[in-house]
């Protein structure tokens, strides 16, 4: 019984880390979609991502690619961090390409 409790606690922390990583990845995907659509429409700025996230938007011809990377704490913050990311691509809307270049947010 005494040996099983630390193993159970470790399993619980690993499960919570996995849930946190999946939740953060879903948030990154939502942010990437919104950023790609905003850039495709020619809007400046973009949506706020998860805590500590880096949002980069690249315009290449008729395509806009938004990538969001965010750190996730592992095992309650005792170990290093893992990074999850998501990328979304959108087509430039007519008339939106005027005056818009490659940008990083």
Sine and cosine of phi, psi and omega as CSV:
sin_phi,cos_phi,sin_psi,cos_psi,sin_omega,cos_omega
0.00,0.00,-0.70,0.71,-0.04,-1.00
-0.92,0.38,-0.52,0.85,0.01,-1.00
-0.98,0.20,-0.43,0.90,-0.04,-1.00
-0.98,0.21,-0.45,0.89,-0.04,-1.00
-0.90,0.43,-0.72,0.69,0.07,-1.00
-0.89,0.46,-0.61,0.79,0.03,-1.00
-0.91,0.42,-0.64,0.77,0.03,-1.00
-0.91,0.41,-0.66,0.75,0.04,-1.00
-0.90,0.44,-0.66,0.75,0.04,-1.00
-0.89,0.45,-0.67,0.75,0.04,-1.00
-0.90,0.44,-0.64,0.77,0.04,-1.00
-0.90,0.44,-0.72,0.70,0.02,-1.00
-0.90,0.43,-0.62,0.79,0.05,-1.00
-0.91,0.42,-0.64,0.77,0.04,-1.00
-0.91,0.42,-0.67,0.74,0.03,-1.00
-0.91,0.42,-0.60,0.80,0.05,-1.00
-0.90,0.43,-0.67,0.74,0.02,-1.00
-0.90,0.44,-0.68,0.74,0.03,-1.00
-0.90,0.44,-0.68,0.73,0.03,-1.00
-0.89,0.46,-0.65,0.76,0.01,-1.00
-0.91,0.42,-0.67,0.74,0.01,-1.00
-0.92,0.40,-0.65,0.76,0.02,-1.00
-0.90,0.43,-0.68,0.73,0.02,-1.00
-0.92,0.40,-0.63,0.78,0.02,-1.00
-0.91,0.42,-0.63,0.78,0.05,-1.00
-0.90,0.43,-0.63,0.78,0.05,-1.00
-0.92,0.39,-0.61,0.79,0.06,-1.00
-0.90,0.44,-0.66,0.75,0.01,-1.00
-0.89,0.45,-0.70,0.72,0.03,-1.00
-0.88,0.47,-0.70,0.72,0.01,-1.00
-0.90,0.43,-0.66,0.75,0.02,-1.00
-0.89,0.45,-0.67,0.74,0.03,-1.00
-0.89,0.46,-0.73,0.69,-0.01,-1.00
-0.90,0.43,-0.64,0.76,0.00,-1.00
-0.92,0.39,-0.66,0.75,0.02,-1.00
-0.91,0.42,-0.68,0.73,0.02,-1.00
-0.91,0.41,-0.65,0.76,0.01,-1.00
-0.90,0.45,-0.68,0.73,0.01,-1.00
-0.93,0.37,-0.58,0.81,0.02,-1.00
-0.92,0.40,-0.45,0.89,0.03,-1.00
-1.00,0.03,-0.12,0.99,0.02,-1.00
1.00,0.02,0.21,0.98,-0.01,-1.00
-0.98,0.21,0.57,-0.82,0.07,-1.00
-1.00,0.05,0.46,-0.89,0.01,-1.00
0.97,0.25,-0.22,-0.97,0.00,-1.00
-0.11,-0.99,-0.05,-1.00,-0.04,-1.00
-0.96,0.29,0.40,-0.92,0.08,-1.00
-0.99,0.16,0.69,-0.72,-0.02,-1.00
-0.99,-0.13,-0.20,-0.98,0.06,-1.00
-0.89,0.47,0.26,-0.97,-0.01,-1.00
-0.85,0.53,0.80,-0.60,0.03,-1.00
0.98,0.20,0.19,0.98,-0.06,-1.00
-0.98,0.22,0.52,-0.86,0.11,-0.99
-0.93,-0.37,0.83,-0.56,0.00,-1.00
-0.93,-0.37,0.81,-0.58,0.07,-1.00
-0.81,-0.58,0.70,-0.71,-0.01,-1.00
-0.85,-0.53,0.79,-0.61,0.01,-1.00
-0.83,-0.56,0.75,-0.66,0.04,-1.00
-0.95,-0.31,0.84,-0.54,-0.03,-1.00
-0.78,-0.63,1.00,-0.06,-0.02,-1.00
0.93,0.36,-0.92,-0.39,-0.03,-1.00
-0.99,-0.16,0.14,0.99,-0.03,-1.00
-0.87,-0.50,0.56,-0.83,0.11,-0.99
-0.88,-0.48,0.78,-0.63,0.02,-1.00
-0.87,-0.50,0.84,-0.55,0.04,-1.00
-0.91,-0.40,0.77,-0.64,0.02,-1.00
-0.83,-0.56,0.73,-0.69,0.01,-1.00
-0.84,-0.55,0.78,-0.63,0.06,-1.00
-0.84,-0.54,0.70,-0.72,-0.01,-1.00
-0.63,-0.77,0.64,-0.77,0.05,-1.00
-0.99,0.17,0.51,-0.86,0.05,-1.00
-0.79,-0.62,0.79,-0.61,0.05,-1.00
-0.94,0.34,0.63,-0.77,0.00,-1.00
-0.95,-0.31,0.61,-0.80,0.07,-1.00
0.71,0.70,0.79,0.61,0.07,-1.00
0.95,0.32,0.32,0.95,0.03,-1.00
1.00,0.04,0.09,1.00,-0.03,-1.00
-0.98,0.20,-0.48,0.88,0.00,-1.00
-0.95,-0.32,-0.11,-0.99,0.01,-1.00
-0.91,0.41,-0.09,-1.00,0.01,-1.00
-0.96,-0.29,0.48,-0.88,0.17,-0.99
-0.96,-0.29,0.37,-0.93,-0.01,-1.00
-0.89,-0.45,0.78,-0.63,0.10,-0.99
-0.95,-0.32,0.47,-0.88,-0.01,-1.00
-0.57,-0.82,0.33,-0.95,0.07,-1.00
-0.55,-0.84,0.54,-0.84,0.01,-1.00
-0.76,-0.64,0.64,-0.76,0.07,-1.00
-0.74,-0.67,0.55,-0.83,0.00,-1.00
-0.82,-0.57,0.67,-0.74,0.04,-1.00
-0.70,-0.72,0.46,-0.89,0.06,-1.00
-1.00,0.08,0.62,-0.78,0.05,-1.00
-0.90,0.44,0.67,-0.74,0.05,-1.00
-1.00,0.09,0.51,-0.86,-0.02,-1.00
-0.85,0.53,0.73,-0.68,0.02,-1.00
0.99,0.10,-0.17,0.99,-0.02,-1.00
-1.00,0.09,-0.32,0.95,-0.08,-1.00
-0.97,0.24,-0.21,0.98,-0.03,-1.00
-0.94,0.34,0.87,-0.49,0.07,-1.00
0.98,0.18,0.13,0.99,-0.01,-1.00
-0.92,-0.40,0.79,-0.61,0.01,-1.00
-0.88,-0.48,-0.27,-0.96,0.06,-1.00
-0.95,0.32,0.72,-0.70,-0.07,-1.00
-0.68,-0.73,0.44,-0.90,0.12,-0.99
-0.77,-0.64,0.80,-0.60,0.02,-1.00
-0.98,-0.21,0.00,0.00,0.00,0.00
